[in-house]
């Protein structure tokens, strides 16, 4: 089995691949689109894609790609997210003390920096880099600890660490998973995310949708995208379908499409199984109440859905 993800080894998506698909071949990609296209083309069997975070909200880029990717959501999982503030190891401590013997110098290089050295490194930080989601999830920390540091978007959390380690720049740090320490980085401060319980939801995407036999749980989610007329009450009419069938929504988001951004599109997660009679009837009525409906997948809800995770249980 081949699984793709956006980022490099050590990023959060790669952690999900290792945890959920330990026996698969994992392939890193530069962009979310590249990871999905590898599945569409048959080069990979599954893509692991982050879709939303309990602190920073949706991954906007993914929302724009999903409906056009031609893939189906076949599962979800949740990963606790922790960030480490880190710097290239060679830039944390500066020069070794003078007059050290060869043995003393070797011991100094092998030793972990003192807390004073770590604090001094933090005080020198003039720029902090991470994926936009990382910067958003650590916004209050940056404002409190690094108020004068520039913020610079990077294409990936762990990728930012790897790139900085390859071309070290004085007084620049990154916010990345602890797994990115493997690239020759030293952690300055751990667990610097703003919110306790910071969690990201990941979707599993493949070419073929789930079959009725693959649904194993009584808690099932269907993800839909639908379009309504841009008129008063159009959305209410569509949502009333869910009310009539007593279907709970765990997510409702909107974004505008069209040349003049005049066509509202709604993305919803609903506690419904499209393979049963209630689901089939609800879909028929929703199609009548909207201009367009697209199912992105029906799949088992993760048992990790709880109020404490920031994602509503079904």
C-alpha positions as a LaTeX table, in Angstrom:
\begin{tabular}{lrrr}
\hline
Residue & $x$ (\AA) & $y$ (\AA) & $z$ (\AA) \\
\hline
Unk1 & 0.00 & 0.00 & 0.00 \\
Unk2 & 1.29 & 3.47 & $-0.91$ \\
Unk3 & 0.24 & 6.54 & 1.09 \\
Unk4 & 1.00 & 10.15 & 0.21 \\
Unk5 & 1.10 & 13.23 & 2.41 \\
Unk6 & 2.14 & 16.88 & 2.21 \\
Unk7 & 5.39 & 17.71 & 3.97 \\
Unk8 & 8.57 & 15.90 & 4.93 \\
Unk9 & 9.37 & 13.15 & 7.41 \\
Unk10 & 8.74 & 14.46 & 10.90 \\
Unk11 & 5.73 & 16.60 & 10.00 \\
Unk12 & 2.33 & 15.98 & 11.54 \\
Unk13 & 0.96 & 14.28 & 8.42 \\
Unk14 & 3.87 & 11.84 & 8.38 \\
Unk15 & 3.14 & 11.09 & 12.05 \\
Unk16 & $-0.42$ & 10.14 & 11.06 \\
Unk17 & 0.89 & 7.89 & 8.29 \\
Unk18 & 3.22 & 6.12 & 10.72 \\
Unk19 & 0.48 & 5.69 & 13.30 \\
Unk20 & $-2.42$ & 4.67 & 11.04 \\
Unk21 & $-0.58$ & 2.94 & 8.17 \\
Unk22 & 2.67 & 1.61 & 9.67 \\
Unk23 & 3.14 & $-1.09$ & 7.03 \\
Unk24 & 2.55 & 1.18 & 4.03 \\
Unk25 & 5.10 & 2.93 & 1.82 \\
Unk26 & 4.93 & 6.63 & 2.66 \\
Unk27 & 5.62 & 9.27 & 0.02 \\
Unk28 & 6.12 & 12.92 & 0.89 \\
Unk29 & 4.84 & 15.65 & $-1.45$ \\
Unk30 & 5.42 & 19.38 & $-1.68$ \\
Unk31 & 1.75 & 20.39 & $-1.90$ \\
Unk32 & $-1.66$ & 19.03 & $-0.94$ \\
Unk33 & $-2.58$ & 18.99 & $-4.62$ \\
Unk34 & 0.43 & 16.85 & $-5.48$ \\
Unk35 & $-0.46$ & 14.36 & $-2.74$ \\
Unk36 & $-4.02$ & 14.06 & $-4.07$ \\
Unk37 & $-2.99$ & 13.86 & $-7.73$ \\
Unk38 & $-0.73$ & 10.91 & $-6.93$ \\
Unk39 & $-3.84$ & 9.03 & $-5.81$ \\
Unk40 & $-5.91$ & 10.20 & $-8.78$ \\
Unk41 & $-3.23$ & 8.98 & $-11.19$ \\
Unk42 & $-2.90$ & 5.61 & $-9.49$ \\
Unk43 & 0.67 & 6.24 & $-8.23$ \\
Unk44 & $-0.60$ & 5.94 & $-4.66$ \\
Unk45 & $-3.53$ & 4.26 & $-2.95$ \\
Unk46 & $-4.37$ & 6.80 & $-0.28$ \\
Unk47 & $-3.70$ & 10.43 & 0.67 \\
Unk48 & $-3.58$ & 11.70 & 4.26 \\
Unk49 & $-4.71$ & 15.32 & 4.31 \\
Unk50 & $-5.25$ & 17.74 & 7.24 \\
Unk51 & $-8.56$ & 19.54 & 6.93 \\
Unk52 & $-9.06$ & 21.52 & 10.15 \\
Unk53 & $-7.53$ & 22.37 & 13.50 \\
Unk54 & $-9.27$ & 22.94 & 16.82 \\
Unk55 & $-7.36$ & 26.21 & 17.36 \\
Unk56 & $-6.78$ & 27.72 & 13.91 \\
Unk57 & $-9.81$ & 26.37 & 12.03 \\
Unk58 & $-9.92$ & 25.01 & 8.52 \\
Unk59 & $-6.96$ & 24.47 & 6.21 \\
Unk60 & $-8.26$ & 26.85 & 3.55 \\
Unk61 & $-6.22$ & 25.49 & 0.65 \\
Unk62 & $-7.61$ & 22.00 & 1.14 \\
Unk63 & $-11.22$ & 23.19 & 0.99 \\
Unk64 & $-10.62$ & 24.62 & $-2.46$ \\
Unk65 & $-9.05$ & 21.41 & $-3.77$ \\
Unk66 & $-11.24$ & 18.69 & $-2.28$ \\
Unk67 & $-14.36$ & 19.07 & $-4.46$ \\
Unk68 & $-12.25$ & 19.07 & $-7.63$ \\
Unk69 & $-9.83$ & 16.28 & $-6.73$ \\
Unk70 & $-12.12$ & 13.46 & $-7.84$ \\
Unk71 & $-11.36$ & 11.51 & $-4.66$ \\
Unk72 & $-13.56$ & 10.16 & $-1.89$ \\
Unk73 & $-13.17$ & 10.55 & 1.84 \\
Unk74 & $-13.01$ & 7.06 & 3.35 \\
Unk75 & $-11.97$ & 7.83 & 6.91 \\
Unk76 & $-10.80$ & 10.36 & 9.47 \\
Unk77 & $-8.44$ & 10.53 & 12.41 \\
Unk78 & $-7.38$ & 13.10 & 15.01 \\
Unk79 & $-3.85$ & 13.93 & 16.08 \\
Unk80 & $-2.86$ & 15.94 & 19.17 \\
Unk81 & $-0.64$ & 18.76 & 17.95 \\
Unk82 & 2.38 & 20.00 & 19.89 \\
Unk83 & 4.95 & 22.51 & 18.66 \\
Unk84 & 8.59 & 22.92 & 19.60 \\
Unk85 & 10.48 & 26.17 & 19.11 \\
Unk86 & 13.79 & 25.10 & 17.60 \\
Unk87 & 17.02 & 26.38 & 16.03 \\
Unk88 & 19.87 & 24.74 & 14.12 \\
Unk89 & 22.02 & 23.14 & 16.79 \\
Unk90 & 25.20 & 24.77 & 15.51 \\
Unk91 & 23.69 & 28.23 & 16.07 \\
Unk92 & 22.24 & 27.73 & 19.54 \\
Unk93 & 25.40 & 27.78 & 21.67 \\
Unk94 & 27.86 & 29.90 & 19.75 \\
Unk95 & 31.57 & 29.22 & 20.16 \\
Unk96 & 32.84 & 26.79 & 22.82 \\
Unk97 & 34.73 & 28.10 & 25.86 \\
Unk98 & 38.38 & 28.82 & 25.21 \\
Unk99 & 41.30 & 26.68 & 26.40 \\
Unk100 & 39.33 & 23.41 & 26.33 \\
Unk101 & 41.32 & 20.23 & 25.83 \\
Unk102 & 40.43 & 18.01 & 22.88 \\
Unk103 & 38.56 & 15.73 & 25.26 \\
Unk104 & 36.80 & 18.69 & 26.87 \\
Unk105 & 35.80 & 20.08 & 23.49 \\
Unk106 & 34.32 & 16.75 & 22.44 \\
Unk107 & 32.39 & 16.53 & 25.70 \\
Unk108 & 31.11 & 20.09 & 25.22 \\
Unk109 & 29.86 & 19.28 & 21.72 \\
Unk110 & 28.03 & 16.20 & 22.98 \\
Unk111 & 26.45 & 17.89 & 25.96 \\
Unk112 & 23.01 & 19.47 & 25.88 \\
Unk113 & 22.93 & 23.28 & 26.06 \\
Unk114 & 22.30 & 24.70 & 29.51 \\
Unk115 & 19.03 & 26.43 & 30.28 \\
Unk116 & 20.90 & 29.74 & 30.25 \\
Unk117 & 22.18 & 29.03 & 26.74 \\
Unk118 & 18.68 & 28.09 & 25.58 \\
Unk119 & 17.23 & 31.27 & 27.10 \\
Unk120 & 19.90 & 33.38 & 25.41 \\
Unk121 & 19.12 & 31.74 & 22.06 \\
Unk122 & 15.41 & 32.55 & 22.49 \\
Unk123 & 16.24 & 36.19 & 23.32 \\
Unk124 & 18.17 & 36.52 & 20.03 \\
Unk125 & 15.35 & 35.30 & 17.77 \\
Unk126 & 14.51 & 37.93 & 15.15 \\
Unk127 & 12.42 & 35.72 & 12.84 \\
Unk128 & 10.22 & 32.68 & 13.37 \\
Unk129 & 9.11 & 30.40 & 10.52 \\
Unk130 & 6.40 & 27.79 & 10.19 \\
Unk131 & 3.46 & 26.74 & 8.05 \\
Unk132 & 0.67 & 29.35 & 8.34 \\
Unk133 & $-1.29$ & 26.89 & 10.47 \\
Unk134 & 1.66 & 26.57 & 12.84 \\
Unk135 & 1.99 & 30.32 & 13.20 \\
Unk136 & $-1.76$ & 30.61 & 13.81 \\
Unk137 & $-1.79$ & 27.84 & 16.42 \\
Unk138 & 1.09 & 29.52 & 18.30 \\
Unk139 & 0.03 & 33.14 & 17.79 \\
Unk140 & $-0.33$ & 34.05 & 21.47 \\
Unk141 & 2.97 & 32.38 & 22.31 \\
Unk142 & 4.74 & 34.41 & 19.63 \\
Unk143 & 3.16 & 37.62 & 20.85 \\
Unk144 & 4.16 & 36.87 & 24.44 \\
Unk145 & 7.66 & 35.42 & 24.04 \\
Unk146 & 8.79 & 36.76 & 20.65 \\
Unk147 & 6.94 & 40.08 & 20.32 \\
Unk148 & 9.54 & 41.63 & 18.03 \\
Unk149 & 10.19 & 38.61 & 15.83 \\
Unk150 & 9.11 & 38.63 & 12.19 \\
Unk151 & 6.75 & 35.85 & 11.17 \\
Unk152 & 7.50 & 34.06 & 7.93 \\
Unk153 & 5.25 & 31.50 & 6.25 \\
Unk154 & 6.84 & 28.22 & 5.24 \\
Unk155 & 5.50 & 25.44 & 3.02 \\
Unk156 & 5.67 & 22.87 & 5.82 \\
Unk157 & 6.37 & 22.72 & 9.56 \\
Unk158 & 9.07 & 20.05 & 9.55 \\
Unk159 & 10.16 & 21.23 & 6.12 \\
Unk160 & 10.92 & 24.66 & 7.57 \\
Unk161 & 13.21 & 23.01 & 10.12 \\
Unk162 & 14.95 & 20.89 & 7.51 \\
Unk163 & 15.49 & 23.84 & 5.16 \\
Unk164 & 16.86 & 26.05 & 7.93 \\
Unk165 & 19.23 & 23.30 & 9.09 \\
Unk166 & 20.58 & 22.98 & 5.54 \\
Unk167 & 21.14 & 26.74 & 5.25 \\
Unk168 & 21.42 & 28.08 & 8.81 \\
Unk169 & 20.60 & 31.75 & 9.36 \\
Unk170 & 21.53 & 33.53 & 12.54 \\
Unk171 & 18.69 & 34.40 & 14.93 \\
Unk172 & 16.03 & 32.49 & 12.99 \\
Unk173 & 13.90 & 29.80 & 14.62 \\
Unk174 & 11.06 & 27.55 & 13.51 \\
Unk175 & 7.91 & 26.14 & 15.07 \\
Unk176 & 7.70 & 22.47 & 14.19 \\
Unk177 & 6.86 & 19.01 & 15.58 \\
Unk178 & 9.48 & 17.44 & 17.81 \\
Unk179 & 10.08 & 14.93 & 15.02 \\
Unk180 & 11.83 & 17.68 & 13.06 \\
Unk181 & 14.68 & 17.74 & 15.60 \\
Unk182 & 16.15 & 14.91 & 13.51 \\
Unk183 & 17.38 & 17.47 & 10.99 \\
Unk184 & 20.08 & 18.81 & 13.28 \\
Unk185 & 17.89 & 21.11 & 15.32 \\
Unk186 & 17.82 & 21.84 & 19.04 \\
Unk187 & 14.58 & 22.41 & 20.90 \\
Unk188 & 14.49 & 25.71 & 22.79 \\
Unk189 & 10.97 & 25.47 & 24.23 \\
Unk190 & 8.46 & 22.61 & 24.04 \\
Unk191 & 4.65 & 22.47 & 23.77 \\
Unk192 & 4.32 & 26.13 & 22.83 \\
Unk193 & 0.90 & 25.81 & 21.12 \\
Unk194 & $-1.65$ & 28.28 & 22.48 \\
Unk195 & $-4.45$ & 25.88 & 23.40 \\
Unk196 & $-4.36$ & 22.77 & 25.54 \\
Unk197 & $-5.88$ & 19.91 & 23.58 \\
Unk198 & $-4.76$ & 21.42 & 20.27 \\
Unk199 & $-5.90$ & 18.82 & 17.71 \\
Unk200 & $-5.92$ & 18.47 & 13.93 \\
Unk201 & $-8.42$ & 16.42 & 11.97 \\
Unk202 & $-7.03$ & 14.43 & 9.04 \\
Unk203 & $-8.98$ & 12.84 & 6.19 \\
Unk204 & $-8.09$ & 9.69 & 4.26 \\
Unk205 & $-8.76$ & 10.03 & 0.52 \\
Unk206 & $-8.81$ & 7.40 & $-2.22$ \\
Unk207 & $-10.21$ & 6.99 & $-5.75$ \\
Unk208 & $-13.06$ & 4.63 & $-4.91$ \\
Unk209 & $-15.71$ & 5.55 & $-2.32$ \\
Unk210 & $-16.52$ & 3.34 & 0.61 \\
Unk211 & $-18.90$ & 0.45 & 0.10 \\
Unk212 & $-21.73$ & $-0.46$ & 2.51 \\
Unk213 & $-19.65$ & $-3.41$ & 3.77 \\
Unk214 & $-16.81$ & $-1.08$ & 4.79 \\
Unk215 & $-19.00$ & 0.90 & 7.19 \\
Unk216 & $-18.38$ & $-0.74$ & 10.57 \\
Unk217 & $-19.67$ & 1.84 & 13.06 \\
Unk218 & $-23.09$ & 3.14 & 13.98 \\
Unk219 & $-21.53$ & 6.62 & 14.02 \\
Unk220 & $-21.19$ & 7.60 & 10.37 \\
Unk221 & $-20.32$ & 10.91 & 8.70 \\
Unk222 & $-21.17$ & 12.05 & 5.21 \\
Unk223 & $-19.35$ & 15.07 & 3.83 \\
Unk224 & $-21.25$ & 17.09 & 1.22 \\
Unk225 & $-20.72$ & 20.17 & $-0.87$ \\
Unk226 & $-23.83$ & 21.90 & $-2.19$ \\
Unk227 & $-24.70$ & 25.13 & $-3.95$ \\
Unk228 & $-27.80$ & 27.25 & $-3.47$ \\
Unk229 & $-29.32$ & 30.23 & $-5.20$ \\
Unk230 & $-28.01$ & 33.54 & $-3.90$ \\
Unk231 & $-31.43$ & 34.52 & $-2.57$ \\
Unk232 & $-32.98$ & 35.03 & 0.84 \\
Unk233 & $-34.00$ & 31.76 & 2.47 \\
Unk234 & $-32.19$ & 29.50 & 0.00 \\
Unk235 & $-29.85$ & 28.09 & 2.64 \\
Unk236 & $-32.67$ & 27.71 & 5.17 \\
Unk237 & $-34.58$ & 25.57 & 2.70 \\
Unk238 & $-31.59$ & 23.28 & 2.22 \\
Unk239 & $-30.82$ & 22.95 & 5.92 \\
Unk240 & $-34.46$ & 22.20 & 6.68 \\
Unk241 & $-33.97$ & 18.85 & 4.94 \\
Unk242 & $-31.60$ & 17.84 & 7.74 \\
Unk243 & $-34.04$ & 19.04 & 10.40 \\
Unk244 & $-36.91$ & 17.06 & 8.95 \\
Unk245 & $-34.85$ & 13.88 & 9.05 \\
Unk246 & $-33.37$ & 14.65 & 12.48 \\
Unk247 & $-29.82$ & 14.70 & 11.12 \\
Unk248 & $-27.14$ & 16.46 & 13.16 \\
Unk249 & $-24.52$ & 18.62 & 11.47 \\
Unk250 & $-21.06$ & 18.71 & 13.00 \\
Unk251 & $-19.75$ & 21.24 & 10.50 \\
Unk252 & $-21.11$ & 23.93 & 8.19 \\
Unk253 & $-18.84$ & 26.29 & 6.28 \\
Unk254 & $-19.35$ & 28.52 & 3.29 \\
Unk255 & $-17.17$ & 30.02 & 0.61 \\
Unk256 & $-17.98$ & 31.97 & $-2.51$ \\
Unk257 & $-17.22$ & 30.81 & $-6.04$ \\
Unk258 & $-17.82$ & 32.18 & $-9.51$ \\
Unk259 & $-16.18$ & 35.01 & $-11.41$ \\
Unk260 & $-17.84$ & 37.64 & $-9.25$ \\
Unk261 & $-17.91$ & 35.51 & $-6.06$ \\
Unk262 & $-21.67$ & 35.40 & $-6.39$ \\
Unk263 & $-22.26$ & 31.67 & $-5.97$ \\
Unk264 & $-22.37$ & 30.46 & $-2.36$ \\
Unk265 & $-21.04$ & 26.94 & $-1.83$ \\
Unk266 & $-21.56$ & 25.13 & 1.47 \\
Unk267 & $-19.40$ & 22.39 & 2.94 \\
Unk268 & $-21.14$ & 20.23 & 5.57 \\
Unk269 & $-20.42$ & 17.18 & 7.70 \\
Unk270 & $-23.60$ & 15.36 & 8.65 \\
Unk271 & $-24.25$ & 12.38 & 10.90 \\
Unk272 & $-25.91$ & 10.27 & 8.22 \\
Unk273 & $-25.21$ & 7.07 & 6.32 \\
Unk274 & $-26.05$ & 7.54 & 2.63 \\
Unk275 & $-26.37$ & 3.79 & 2.25 \\
Unk276 & $-29.47$ & 3.54 & 4.44 \\
Unk277 & $-32.99$ & 4.68 & 3.63 \\
Unk278 & $-32.81$ & 7.87 & 5.70 \\
Unk279 & $-29.66$ & 8.94 & 3.95 \\
Unk280 & $-30.99$ & 8.18 & 0.47 \\
Unk281 & $-34.23$ & 10.08 & 1.14 \\
Unk282 & $-32.38$ & 13.07 & 2.59 \\
Unk283 & $-30.12$ & 13.26 & $-0.47$ \\
Unk284 & $-33.10$ & 13.21 & $-2.82$ \\
Unk285 & $-34.73$ & 16.09 & $-0.96$ \\
Unk286 & $-31.47$ & 18.05 & $-0.72$ \\
Unk287 & $-31.02$ & 17.84 & $-4.48$ \\
Unk288 & $-34.50$ & 19.30 & $-4.94$ \\
Unk289 & $-33.70$ & 22.18 & $-2.53$ \\
Unk290 & $-30.33$ & 23.12 & $-4.08$ \\
Unk291 & $-28.70$ & 23.83 & $-7.42$ \\
Unk292 & $-25.99$ & 21.22 & $-7.00$ \\
Unk293 & $-24.98$ & 18.52 & $-4.49$ \\
Unk294 & $-21.74$ & 16.54 & $-4.40$ \\
Unk295 & $-20.99$ & 13.80 & $-1.90$ \\
Unk296 & $-17.32$ & 13.75 & $-0.93$ \\
Unk297 & $-17.64$ & 10.56 & 1.07 \\
Unk298 & $-19.50$ & 8.47 & 3.64 \\
Unk299 & $-17.24$ & 7.00 & 6.32 \\
Unk300 & $-16.99$ & 5.84 & 9.94 \\
Unk301 & $-16.61$ & 8.67 & 12.45 \\
Unk302 & $-13.48$ & 8.54 & 14.56 \\
Unk303 & $-14.08$ & 7.36 & 18.14 \\
Unk304 & $-11.78$ & 10.24 & 19.19 \\
Unk305 & $-14.58$ & 12.73 & 18.55 \\
Unk306 & $-15.24$ & 14.31 & 21.96 \\
Unk307 & $-15.95$ & 17.76 & 23.35 \\
Unk308 & $-12.41$ & 17.76 & 24.78 \\
Unk309 & $-10.84$ & 17.23 & 21.35 \\
Unk310 & $-12.54$ & 20.32 & 19.99 \\
Unk311 & $-14.57$ & 18.25 & 17.52 \\
Unk312 & $-18.18$ & 17.45 & 18.29 \\
Unk313 & $-19.20$ & 13.84 & 18.89 \\
Unk314 & $-22.00$ & 12.52 & 16.69 \\
\hline
\end{tabular}
